[in-house]
Amino acid sequence: MKTFLLMKRLCQSRCSRKRMIRGMVLGYDTQSWQNFRVKVPVTIILPKKNSNILIAGKSGSGKSLSARYYLYQILHNRESYVCMADYKAGEEYEALEGSPSYASGENAFQMLDTFYQFFNEVRKKRIRLKKHYTLFIEEWSGLLTYAENQSKKQKTDIMAKIGEILAVGRGLNIGIILCVQRADASYFSAGTRDQFQVVISFGRCSAEQFRMLGFHGELEENPTANYKSGQALVLVDGQEAIREITVPWILNEKELCQQIRYLLDRQPDLTALYRAAAEGRSTVK
């Protein structure tokens, strides 16, 4: 059966090779490459289909670099406007400092709050957005830990706001891409993890994480023991099975980040988006 599926993917790839890839490429099917040296892209459509994406993986797994690869595609293909809340404020995003669509460190909290206000205005005024909007959160667990150290109420409020966007945002053309090292239940409100249409786990996945992310119901064994950086398991709503993928190696990370910065600066900033929503407009003037 496994061989049949591999051959099926191989044939599908050959038949569609001359056609343009539609949607965002998460990576390439690992088994098709290892067995046949054929690149079979694993893709998703973001707006109103796979708006909410959970990206998990410990340090060194390739999670953050792959996330930047996804961000570039989203912006370059104009699938969505993106607002970034980067609590980690790592050097990999240094080129984005100063962009109105990017907030790092403690400023990430203000970005989250303003995006929630934007979402709330869209929901209350029943605005039909003509463009998809994405909130990208880097290092979710660190952000919540800091919030809890300030007050438990602050942590609870943030989790509730993100949970609300995850629950109803897709129908409003709004989504969330959330990066976390471990998707522990303590980082999410009840039922929130079930609202992700796409779950990606990079690197070796512990037995507990394997179960928490929902892979145990689809796979008899955990195949991630020997995963290298950039290799992941992917579970997409509506697709027939879990896929093993390999994300392309990025040769020039600095150039990638500069391209992301260029594309971010070409889109409306979040303040303008919120102002438009408050006035009941579906687009920015």
C-alpha positions, 0 to 999 in steps of 0.5 A, a space after each residue: 500500500 505504501 509503495 502504491 501511494 509513492 507511485 501515485 504521488 510520483 505519477 501526479 508529480 510528472 503529470 503536473 510538472 509543467 503546471 505552476 504550483 498553486 498555493 504555499 509549498 510546505 516542503 517536498 515529500 521525503 519518501 518520493 525524494 529518497 526513493 525516486 529522486 523526484 520532488 513532489 511538493 506538499 502544498 496548502 491554500 491559505 485563505 479561508 482553507 488553511 488559515 491557522 497553522 501550528 509550527 512546532 519544533 525544538 531549537 535546531 530542528 529547522 522550525 524558524 528557518 522554515 517559518 521564514 521560507 513560508 513567510 516569504 512565499 505568503 508575501 511574495 505570492 500575495 496570499 495574505 497581509 502579515 503582521 508579525 509578533 516576535 517575542 524572541 527577537 532573535 538575530 534571524 529577524 534583525 532585518 525586520 526591525 523598524 518595519 510597521 508590520 513587525 514587533 519584537 520583544 515586549 512590543 509583540 504584546 501591543 501587536 497582538 492587542 492591535 491585531 485582536 482589535 482589528 479582528 474584533 472590528 471586522 467581526 462586529 461590523 461584519 466586514 467582508 475582507 477582500 484580502 486575507 490577513 495573518 498574525 504570525 507569532 514567533 516563540 509563543 511559549 516564551 511570550 506566555 511565560 513572560 505574560 504570566 510573570 507579569 500577572 496570570 490575568 495577562 496570560 489568560 487574556 492573551 490566550 483567550 484572544 488568540 483562541 477567539 481568532 483561531 475559532 472564528 477567524 477563518 470565516 472572516 479571512 483572518 488566520 494565525 501562524 503560531 511557532 512554538 517549541 512544544 505544543 503543551 496544553 498549558 499554552 492553549 485554551 481548551 479546544 484551541 489546538 483543534 482549530 489549527 488546520 495545518 500542524 507541522 512538527 520539525 525534528 525528533 518528536 517525543 512520544 508525548 508531543 506525537 500524541 499531543 499533535 494528533 499524529 498517534 491516531 494516524 501513524 502506528 509508529 513515530 518515524 521522527 527519531 532520525 529526522 534532520 534539520 528541516 524534516 517534518 511531519 505534516 497533518 493537513 485537514 482534508 488530506 488523506 494522510 500525514 506526510 513526511 516533508 523536507 524543506 529546501 535548504 536556504 543558502 542565503 538566510 540574510 537575503 531571505 530576510 531582506 526580501 521579507 522586509 521589502 515585502 512587509 514594507 509594501 503592505 499597509 501597516 496594522 494601524 491603517 488596517 485597524 482604522 479602516 476596519 473601525 470605519 467599516 471599510 474592507 480595504 485600506 485607502 
